[in-house]
Amino acid sequence: MKAYIYLENGVYLEAKAFGKGGSAFGELVFNTSLTGYEEIITDPSYAGQFIVFTMPEIGIVGINDDDTESSKIHASGVFMRNFNANPSNFRSTQNIEKFFYDQGKFGVYDIDTRYLTKMLRDSGNLRVYVSTEISDKDELKKALESSARIDEINYVSIVSTKKPYIHTASRWEHKNQAYGSVNSIGKRVAVIDYGVKRNILNELCSVGLELEVYPHDVQGEVLIDKFNKGQIHGVFLSNGPGEPRMLVNEIAQIKKLIAANIPMFGICLGHQLLSNAYGYETYKLKFGQHGANHPVQNLETKSIEITAQNHNYNVPENICEVATITHRNLFDNTIEGVCYNSGKVFSVQHHPEASSGPNESKYIFKKFIEIL
């Protein structure tokens, strides 16, 4: 199939497409990861976005159910230089083309991803409309202008679980080629699902926590009651997509949890929501941080960790009025982690579960144990 692409800066491009075909809009972001494309495209945090892979060859290791971060593709689509429909990996159960087709999604390839990446670095993230059905530039422009912006849609309500459930799997065991089980330490945590990745839940279980996962709109009073009765010992605020400031109801519930002095740990969107709940509004970065090779310095130990990232928003510098800044991004010096003055609440911007990415930040999950 041919794909026709219109960006909000007026750039019109033609490429090829694989998968189901159709039309879709979204925000264009680039990801610098060299591995882990399956984890990336199934990360709910990418809802509403088209991912430009800087890695030139995508599809080599195919697709398998064990490596997905959620049940489906949440991204609007993907852009890649070379598309490989013939995987070479013993764990692969299908190729990426069938995966996209079965999900009703499509990807774009045979396009200069370096050109797009440089454009995004210069201009910032751009809205884009992509179609295998519409080829006329003016029609594509009209379709883009009539589509919603990413900060106008509550993607969290789309990707969050609809009912509570118990998560029992631990991290992946290469020796057994399966996910492990929980060796419980007797602490139970309520996870608020804003678009949580499976491997974040697995890492929480790997340190011995028992997990109850709740929808994004769970009421603070419900969790406070469970905490007071000893049924839970803390709350985890997950990653997720979209503009954090528009999640006013979720922020209001977090304020109640703060007032109840409940231990809390947030990652990515959870990190940003905590900042807003404390009264420090988040802001949008020029082109965000997306990749598995971003250097972050732990300001307490002075060590440097290579981390996985996926976010467009960040917490402000004046958050130091209510928290200690614990981590900084060495690409742009933005805040990557904080510990609030109560000593019971902390959060990080990067994804310490290392999916996809290196393992250098997994110690952060053990820090939650210490606070509990």
N, C-alpha and C positions, 0 to 999 in steps of 0.2 A: 504494500500500500504506500501511497504518497501521503506525506504529512505536510500541512501548511501552518505556519507559525507567525503570529503577530505579537510583538512586544509593545508595551505602552509607550516606549520612546520612539515608535514609528518604524522599527526594524521589521522587515518581512522576510521570512526564510522558507525554503522548501527542503524537505528531507524525506526519509523513509520511515515507515512505522511497522510495528509488529504487535500482535495481540488482537484484541476485539475490534479496535477501531472506534470511531465516534468523534465527539467534541468535548473539550474540557477546558476550564480556566483554572488559574492558580497563580501562586507567587513563585518566581524562579529563584532557586538558591543553588549554590554549588557545594559539593561534598568532596573532600580531598582524601577520603579513605582509599587505601590500596586493596583492602579485603573487606568481606562482610556485606556484600551488596544485598543479600537476602535479608539479613537483620535490618538493614537500613530501610528497604522498601516496605517492610512490614512493621516498622516503628510507628505507632499511632501519632507521635509528635509531628510527623510530616504531613498530616491531614491538611489539605488545601494548598499543597506546594508541589511544584515540579522540581525534581532533583537532577541537577547536572553533575554527572560523574566526571571527575578529572582523570580517574583511572581509565585509560583508553580502551580496554577490553573487558566487557561485562558478559557474563553468562558461562564462563569457563567451568565452574564447579556445579552448575545446575541448581536444582532446588530440592530440598528435603524438608519434611515436616518438623524435624527436630531443631532446625535452625531458625524457624520463624519466631518473631517477637510477639505476634498476635495472630488472629485467625485469618486475616486478609491484608491486602495492600490498602493502606490508608492514604498514601500519596496520590496526588492528581495524576501523576505519571512520571516518567524518567526520560532524560536525555543522555545519550551515550555516543561515543565515537564509533566503536565497532561492536556489533551485536553478534554474540556467538550462540547459536542454537544447538550446538553439538557438544554437550558437557563431557568432561573427562574426569570423573571422580567417583570412587566406589560408593559414596554415600548418596549420590544423586538418584532421585526417583522420577524426575521429570525435567524437561528443559524450561528455560525462563519464558519462552514464547507461549507454551501451553499454560503455564502458571498465570500469565497475564490474561490470556484468552478466557480461561475458566473463571477469572475474577471480574471479567467484564471491563478490564483496563487495557490501555495501550501504552507503548513506549516509542520514543523517537530515536533514530540512529542515523548514521552516515551524515553527521553534522560536526562542525568544528567546535568542540567543547572548550578548547583553549580560548577561542574567540569570545564565546559566551561568558566564560569565567572572568576574563579581563574586563569585559563590559560591565559585569556585575560588581567587580572590585572598584571600578571607576565611578559608576553611577549609583550603586546600591541595588538592593533587590528590586526586581521589576515584575509587574503583573504580566501575564502572558495568556493568550488564547491559542489553543492547538486543536486542529481538526483534520480528520481524514475525509470529511464530507464537504467542507467549504474551502474553496481555493481562492476566491476573490478577496483581495486585500481589504477593500472597503467594507465588505461584509464581516470579515474577521475583526476589523477595528470596531465596528458597530457592536458586535457580540461582546467584545472585551469591555467596552465602555458601559454596556448595560449589565455586566456581571458584578457581583458583590465583591467587596474587598475582604481580605483575610481577617482584618480587624473588626469586621462587621458581622462575622459568623461565629456562633458558639460551637466550635468544633468539639469541645470537650463533651458536650451533651450527646454528640454523635458517636464518639469513640469509647465512652465510658461503659462499663458493665451496667446492665439494666437491673440486676438483682445481686444480692450478696452471695459470696461463695467462699469456701475454704481452699487455700492453696497449700499443697503438701510437697511439691517437688523441690529438690535442692539443685545444686549446680551440676553441669554435665560431667560425667565420668568417662574419660576417654577409654580407660581399660575395659569398662563394661559396655561402652557405646550406649549409654542410657543416662537419664537424670537420676540422681541419688535421692534418698529420703531424708527427712528431718531428724536430727539427733537433738531433741528438744531440751532446752535449758529451763523450761517452765515459765517462759515469758511469752505472752500473747500480744500481738500488735494489730491494730485496726489500720488497714491500708485504704486510703481514699483514692479511688481510681480516676485520675484525670486523663488517662490514656497510657496506663502503665505498661512497661515492657516486661515480657515474661522473665527475662534473665535478671531483672532487678528483684522480682519476687523470689527467684531461685537463690540469689545471693543473700537475701534476708533470711531465707530458710537455712542456708548453709552455715550461718553462725548460730543456729539453734532456735530461731524465733518461730513461733506458731502464728500463722497469718489468717486474718479474716478480711476479705476484700469487699469494700462497699462502693456503691455508685457515687458519682461526683456530688450529688445533691443530698447526701446523708446529712441529717440534722445534727448540729453540735450537741444538743441536749441528749441525743441517743448515745453518743460516744462518751459524754461526761458521766451519764448514768452507769454505763458499763465500767468506766474507770473507777468510779466511786465504789462499785460493788466488787472490784478486784477481778472483773472478767476480762479486762484488757489492761495492759501496763504502759501503753504508749500509742502514738499515732504516727503513721508514715504518710507523707504527702508526695504523690508520684509525679513523674514527668507527664507531659501532655502538649497538645498543640495550641496555637493561636495567641491572641493578645490577652495577657493576664489581667489587665485593668478592667476589661469588660466583664470579668467573672465576679460581679459584685456580690451575688448570693454566696458563692464559695468563700470569698474573702470574709464575709460576715460570719460564717460558721467557724472559720479558723480563729477569728477574734475571740469567740466564745471559748475555744479550746485553750488559747493563750491565757485568758482570764482564769480558767480552771486549773492552771499550772500543770498541764499534762505534758509529759516529755514528748517532743516531736522532732522528726527528721524529715527534711525535704530535699528532693532532687529536681533540678531543672525547673519546670513550671512550679513545682512545689516550693522550690527556693524563692521564686519570684512572687508567688502568692503570699508567702510569709512576710516578705518585705512590704508588700502592699497592706497586709493586715496590721503590721506595726506602724503604718502611717507613712511609709517611704515609697513613693510611686516609682515603678519601673519605667524604663525608657527603651526605645527601639534602637538597635545598632544599625550601622550603615548596610552591612551585608551579612551580619550574624557570624556564628561560628559553627561549622558543620564539617566534621571529619574525625579521624581516629589517630591523629598525630599532632595534637596541640599541647605545647609545653605549659604546665602549670606549676607554680612554686608553692610549696607548703611553707608558709611564713613562720610556723612554729618550729619546724625541723630544718628549714632552709634547703630541703631536698627538692629536686625537680622531678615531676611526674609527667609522663606522656599520656595524654588522656583522650577519651572519646567525647565529642561535643555535638550538640544539635539544638541550637537556640538562636532566636533573633532579638531577644529582649534581655535586659540586664538590670541589676539593682544599682541604686545611686550611691555615690561616694559618701554622702552624709549619713548613711546607715551606721557609720561608726559611732554615732551618738547613742545607739542602743545595742550595739554588737561589736565584737572583736572580729576584724577581718582576718581570716585564717589562710586563704588561698588567693593567688592572683594569676591571671593569664599572662604569659610572657610574650604573646604576640601583640597585645594592645593594652596591657596593664589593667584590664577590667577586673572587677571582683569576681572570684570563682568560689568563695566559701566564706561563711560567717558563723560565729557562735554567739547567740544572744546573751545579754547580761544576766539573765536568770540562771544560766548554766544548764538549762533543761531543754533548750531548743537550738538546733543547728541545721545548716543546710549547705549544699554545694550546687554549683551550676553545671558542672560536667557530669558525665555518666560513669560512675566508678565501678559499675558491674562489668565493664570491658566488653560490651557487645554492641557494635564491633569495636575492638580496640585492645590495647595492652592491659596488663593486670596490676599496674602499679598503684592504683587508688582503691583497691578492694579493702584495705585496712579501715576505710571509713565506716563500713558496716559494723565492724567490731566496736567502733566508737559509740555507736548507738547502744550497744550492749552495756557499755560502761555507764552511760547516762541512765539507762533503765535500772 
